[in-house]
């Protein structure tokens, strides 16, 4: 992912997944919220922000799927 926001919760979760680390209960909960809220991201008028946020949510979904966590 390019132009990412370092230290955002989305990026932290993606990094955990990229490094094969499991998510603790708190990060799992946040990841679920990110994925759930992705539905409303289509409302962003700014295309670049919308695509960035959707890409981040998609990667978070992959991390959850890899670890068998339901959102």
N, C-alpha and C positions, 0 to 999 in steps of 0.2 A: 504494500500500500504506500503510495507516495503522498507527500505533504501531510503526514500524520501529525497529530498533536501529542507530543511526548508527555507521558505521565497521566494521560486521561485514563479513566477506568476502562474504556473500550480498548485502548492500546495495551493496558496492563493485562487484560484478559487475553487478548490476541497473542501477546508475548508469552504468556503462560502456555498457551496451546502450541505455539511454535517451538517452545523449548521442552514440550512433552510433560509439563508439570500439571498436576491436578489442581482443580479449583477448590478452595475451602468453601464453607457454607455461605459466607458473606459474599465472596466473588461470584458464586453460583447464583445467588439471589440477584445481584446486580446484573449479571449476564442475562438472566431471564427478563428483567425489566427492559434492558436494551433491545432484546429481540421483540418483546411485546410492543414496545413503543415504536418500533420500525414501521408499523402500520400507518402511523400518523406522519411519517417523514415525507410522504408524497405531497403534503401540504406546503412544504418549503417552496417559496418562489424562486430562490436562487438555485439554479441547476447544479452548480458546482458543489455547494454545501449539501444539497439533497443527495447527490451521487456519492459524496464522501461518507455521509452518515449511513446510507444504505449499504455501501461496501463494508463499512465497519460492522454493521449489524449482521451482515451475511457471514463475515469472518467469525464473529462471536458465536453465531449459530453453529458453525463448523466445530468450534472448540467444544460447545455443549454436546453436540452429536458425538464427537470423538470420545468424550468421557461418559456418554450414556446418560446425560442429564437432561431432563425434560423441562421445557420452559413454559 
